[in-house]
Amino acid sequence: MFEIGSSLRAARMRQGLELSQVERDTRIRVKYLGALEDERFDVLPGPAYTKGFLRTYAHYLGLDAQSFVDEYNTRFAPVEELAAPAPVRIRRRRFAFAPWLLAAAVLAASSAVLAWRLSSNGSHHATPAPRPAQTPATTGAALPAAPRTTTRPVAVARIMLVATRGRCWLSVHVGSATGRAVYEGTLEQGRTARFSSTRLWIRIGAPWNIDATLNGKAVQLPASTGDVVVTPAGLSATTG
């Protein structure tokens, strides 16, 4: 067991670093850096953000980032909720054609044929069918055809993230930072994560460890910890 906050502060001071300089390099706000050093974890947005900031800060100071995350998990992290079970696919039963329906259809057809034959034998002369009445031709202009409407397919951004050089913490939301969360956790080295939507907001803890492709084409991630917005047109870094 060791003190997380005092260890971070001591390592920073040994290197002669100010919190403002660390903020510029890691893109973690000063108030969050100070909260980590004071072990005031309630100030941070949540356990997932705390782990990501803690890992990035410890790695920046040249410390064993995993040991700091493990210490936080042991002493401070709340118990994580169990993941919801995967939805069960329900197959619709195909309609079974009952044999009695087939027999009824054959009987009805036979009755119709028999009735037609009896009516044909009983009549000697066929009554000619009346000619259809001719409708006068109209000389008016033809109505214009309705214009065809085409619907454009909705463009979707499909991004693939591969932890090629090391592990990386990710937080993925639909639309924006306040949108529905689709993933939040650490992508281990060698693992791949795929996400698709018309717009995604992603916070990347260690982008230098990640290779990314968007709709099959390689894209460049930011050089430091930060947020990106992903659309079918490409990636754009956000500030704040």
N, C-alpha and C positions, 0 to 999 in steps of 0.2 A: 504494500500500500504506500502511496506517496501523494503529496499535495499537488493537484493539477495546476491550480492558479499560481502558486508561488514558484513552481518549476518553470512555467512559461515566462513569468516576469523575470526570474533570475537569468534565464537564457537570453532574453531580449536585452537586458541591461549589460550582460557580459559582451554582447556584440555592439553596444552603444547605439541601439536603435530606438527611435521615438515611435509612439503609436501612430502618429500621422504618416510616417514613412511606411510603416507596415500596412496601413490602410491603402496607400497608393499602390503598393506592390501586390497585395492579395485581394484588393477590392472588398475587404471586410470592413464595415464601419467601425470607427473608433469606439463607439459605445458598446459594440459587441465584443471587441477585443478586450476592453476594460472589464466587461462582465465575465469573460473567460478567466482573466487573471484574478478576479475577486471571487470566482466560483459562484456568481449570482446568475445561475442558469435560467432562472425564471424570467430574466430580462430578454432572453433570446426568443425567436419566433416559435420554437418547438424543438422536441428532442432530435428530429431528423436534421434540422438546421444546425443545432448545437453540435452534433457529431461531425457534420460536414465542415463547419467553421473550425472546430477543434482539430480535425485531421489536417486541414490546410495550414493552420497557424503553426502546429507542431512541426509539420514537414518543412515549412518556410524557415523555422529556426534551427533546422538540422536535427530535430529530435525524433525519437521513435514514435511516429504518429499512431500506430496501432495500439501501443501500450497506453497512450492517453485515452483513446476511445474505449479500450477495455476497462480502464479504471473508472471512466464515466459510467459505462454500462453497469458496473458492479455496484457503484455507490449512489448514483443519482438518477439513472434512466428509469422512467416508469415502465411497468410491465406492458409489453406490446400485446395488442389484441390479436386473437387468432384470425388468420385469413379466412374469408368467406369461402365456402365450398364452391367448386366449379358448377356452373349450371348444367342440369341434366337435359340432354336432348330428347324430346318426346317425338316419337314417330307416329304419324297419323296412320290409322288402319285403312287399308284400301277397301273400297266397297266390293263386297263379294256378290257376284250375280247368282241369285238363288235359282236352283233348277226349276222350281215351280213357276217362276216368272217366264223362263224359256218355253215351258210347256203351254202356258196361257197364251203367249205370243203366237206360237205355231197354230193353236186351235183357232184363234181369232182370224189368222190369215186364211186358214182352210175354209172357215165359214164365209168369209168375204168372197173367195173364189167360187164356192158353190152357189151363193146367191146370185152372182153375176151370170153364171152359166144358165140358171133357171130363168132369169129375166131375158136372156138372149134367145133361148128356145121358144119362149111364149110369144114373142113379137115377130111378125113376118116382114114388116116394112120398117125400115129405119127412117126416122124423122130427121130431115136435114136440119142441121144446126143453123140458126139465123146468122146472117152476116153481121159482123160488128159494125156499129155505126161509125162512119168516118167523121172525124173531127176536123173542122176547118183549120187550115194552116195559119198560123199567126205570123204576121210580118214584122212584129216588134223586134227590137234588138235583143240578142241573147244576154242573159244575166252574166255578169263577170264572175269568174271562178274565185272562190274564197282563197285568200293567200295562204300558202303553207307556212306553218309555224314550226320552227326547229328548236329543240331544247339543247343547249350546250351541256355537256357532261360537267359535273362539279369537279374542279381540280383538287387533288388531294396531295398533301406533302407526306411522303414516306421516307423516314429517316432511319438509318441503321448506325448504331454506335458500337464500336468494338474496343474493348479495353486491351489494347495491344501491348502497351509498355508498363502497365501497372493498374492497380485498382482505382476506381473513381466513384465519388458520391454523386448521385443524380436526383433531381426533383423535377418531375414532368407534369405539367398541367395543360388542360385544353383551353385554348384561347388566350389566357393571361395568367398572371401569378395568382389571381383570386378564382380562377376557373377550377373545374373538376380535376382532382389529382388522379393521374393514371399510374404513376410509379413514384416511389420515394425509397431510396436505399442505396447500397454500395454495389457497384458493378465490379465483380472480381476480375482479376487479370485473366485474359483469354476468353471471357464471356462476351456475348453479343446481346444487345437489346434493340428491338425494333418498335417504332411507334408510327402511327399514321393518323392524320386529321387535316382539316383545311387550315388550321393554325395551331401551333404548339408553343408553349413557353417552357424553357428548360433552364434550370440552374445547374451548372457543371462545376464540381469541386476541384477536379484536377484535369483540365482539358488537355494538358500536355501528354497525358497517358492514353488519349482517345483518338481513334481514327473514325471519320464520319463520312457517310455517303447519303445524298439526298436524291431520291428518285433514280438511283443507280449511278449517280455521278459524285465523285469525291468533292467534299467541301472543306473549307478551312475553318477550324474552331478558334475562339479567342486564345491568346497566349497565356492568360491568367484566369483565375477563378472569376466567374461572372455569369450573367444571364444572357440567353439568346432567344429570339423569336424565330420560329421556323414556319415558312409558308411555301407553297409550290414554287414561288419565284426565287427562294433562296433563304439564307440565314442573315440575321441582323442582330448585332449586340445591343443590349439595353443598358441604361445607366441608372444609378440609384440603388 
